[in-house]
Amino acid sequence: MLLKNLFLKSLFLLIISILLSFQLYSHEEELYLMPMPREIKRLQGEFIIQKDFGINILGPYSHRVLKAKQRFLSRLAKRTGIFFSLNPEKLLLNLEYKKIAKLSLFMNESYLLKISENNILVRAETDIGIVRGLETLLQLLRNNGKNYFFPAIEIKDYPRFPWRGLLIDVSRHFMPVDVIKRNLDTMASVKLNVLHLHLTDDQGFRVESKSYPRLHEVASDGDYYTQSQIKEIIDYADERGIRVVPEFDMPGHTTSWIVAYPGLGSISMPYKMERAYGVKNPVLDPSRKFVYKFLEKFFKEMSKLFPDPYFHIGGDEVNGKHWNQSNRIQKFMKKNKIRNNKELQAYFNKKIQKILRKYNKKIIGWDEILESDLPKDTVIQCWRDKKILYQIIKKGYYTILSNGYYLDLCLPSSYHYLNDPIPEQIELFDSEKKRILGGEAAMWSELVNAENIDSRIWPRTAVIAERLWSSSDLKDISNMYKRLEKLSLYLDSLGACHIKNQEMMLRRLCNSREISILKEFIRVVEPVKYYSRHKSRPYTIFSPLSRVVDAAIPDPSFPRYFAGLVDNYLQTNDKGLENKILEILMRWKGLHSRLLQLSSNSPVLKEILPLSNNLSKISEICIKAIKMKNRGETMDIHWLQEAINALETAKQPYAELELIVVDSIEKIIKSLEK
């Protein structure tokens, strides 16, 4: 009897343990955090938020923590509608830290977050750890229909990589200060810590230079940051634990420089501002002493303006045509035993590296500068081929990855999410792994402006942020998308414009407040990928970015929902799922006639009519296919061939857009062949 009781007790404890572990897993699934913290332990209970909620700062005076506290309370009030007391008696959130961090590559960003029913603790070594912990705390906010609360939990968190960045190209299309600030807010919310500003290119020079004022006066079309605005951006970023790294691309992509100061160019010719895109010929002259004197004075000025120790020199896409055409440069190369243009660029890079060393700056550049014999603390940004990343570390340099993180290619979040800087199949020594500092998402601005740039950056960049912060074991695409959907709405509440600006653009396109018809269409299309848009028409900096393709977003969520319905339906033959699918198909079938009518009031919509017509046709075919299946009718081979032809037509892009529900409809139709 005793043995039986012991057995039953052990069995009971085992069942409880299994249930608790299941509960823990379920709760973690419900957290919807991004980036996902390293260690999570669910506790019992919840911390209910009331109006007397206050914050206690336990550490040396920190402007960062003070501003983070203000942001936290402001956002909490905005999301809950609670009128918090101006002089709260209960200081229930304790922020404990030991020191004020200097923004640097290897700064300590770790934190402990512990929430009980009675109080909350955020503990960190540095004030930046406090900033990171408060962002996680805000993502944890929940409500039960009666109260707002934080679930009881213990989180220990720290980043996987020290360099987690976002490049914003402000040269091709200038981005005003408010655009940069709202993106800094969003970056901080997902724990990115480097803003890389691509400040110069062939199309524009975007920062005030007091040493050489023609750079911003002549080569910016009037759109540039004053030095006081740059300081404002740097201070704003610093409060959020984000470094600002400037890029002055050279020796190529320098048309704007040479237009302002023609003596910098490699050949004598009339230079003018570049309005189109692509790799251009103008290039700085590495053979002239004047060029280095010019750059020394310029670097001295910019080194004072930008405090970060890293200074990006670009170095990409130098075609060397003007070098080849210059007799002076060819004689210089022969005299100095420089065999080719790669060696000439290496000579240039070494010269400017010595100048920047004088101002305590370390070089970062695109992977073309790997040809240079540069100091080993140089950071090389890998963009052309991921294989180059491993060549970089084998040669002893530090590197960050951007290949696979180019946002302008309009690739899905899943693609970026699985693009790990250190993939499992690559064998590296620990010392080599340490040279991979992290990565940067890159938002090149040929086809974005201040209106739609957020829709290209967010929410996809959040999955890159998680890849660079969280454990490499996180690879569940389905779970990632669930969390990303929640996060997207959260980022909207913080001020990101990826949702709100799209609706504004749709109202303009429809020439009406009523946008439901176009909204139905736009959620099943996305811009063509890679650089297909540049092949369809010659874009310039003046081209309108206000068409449907510019309002459409990469990787919209509805096609994934529809694909899930279709897959489940084909597996189960469930009538409820079938009815949902038929309801959607009926809407799509009638969409073309409604858009046709809408376009009579807004001719800009006429270019999407071939797509809506194709969607209508394949939806009608699919409806018929489902009904044939239900009636048990035999598939007619000629009808099936016509259906397949219609599907192939629907796969073709129009107006630089492509339908992304075609594959799911094709699955249903082809299931009838079996």
Secondary structure, 3 states (H helix, E strand, C coil): CHHHHHHHHHHHHHHHHHHHHHHHHHHHHHHCCCCCCCEEEEEEEEEECCCCEEEEEECCCCHHHHHHHHHHHHHHHHHHCCCCCCCCCEEEEEEEEEECCCCCCCCCCCEEEEECCCCEEEEEEEHHHHHHHHHHHHHCCEECCCCEEEEEEEEEECCCCCEEEEEEECCCCCCCHHHHHHHHHHHHHCCCCEEEEECEECCEECECCCCCCHHHHHCCCCCCECHHHHHHHHHHHHHCCCEEEEECCCCCCCHHHHHHCHHHECCCCCCCCCCECCCCCCCECCCCHHHHHHHHHHHHHHHHHCCCCEEECCCCCCCCHHHHHCHHHHHHHHHCCCCCHHHHHHHHHHHHHHHHHHCCCEEEEEHHHHHCCCCCCCEEEECCCHHHHHHHHHCCCEEEECCCCEHHHCCCHHHHHCCCCCCCCCCCCHHHHCCEEEEEEEECCCCCCCCCHHHHHCCHHHHHHHHHHCCCCCCCHHHHHHHHHHHHHHHHHHCCCCCHHHHHHHHHHHCCCCCHHHHHHHCCEEECCCCHHHHHCCCECCCCCCCHHHHCCCCCCHHHHHHHHHHHHHHHCCHHHHHHHHHHHHHHHHHHHHHHHHHCCCHHHHHHHHHHHHHHHHHHHHHHHHHHHHHCCCCCHHHHHHHHHHHHHHCCCECCEEECCHHHHHHHHHHCCC
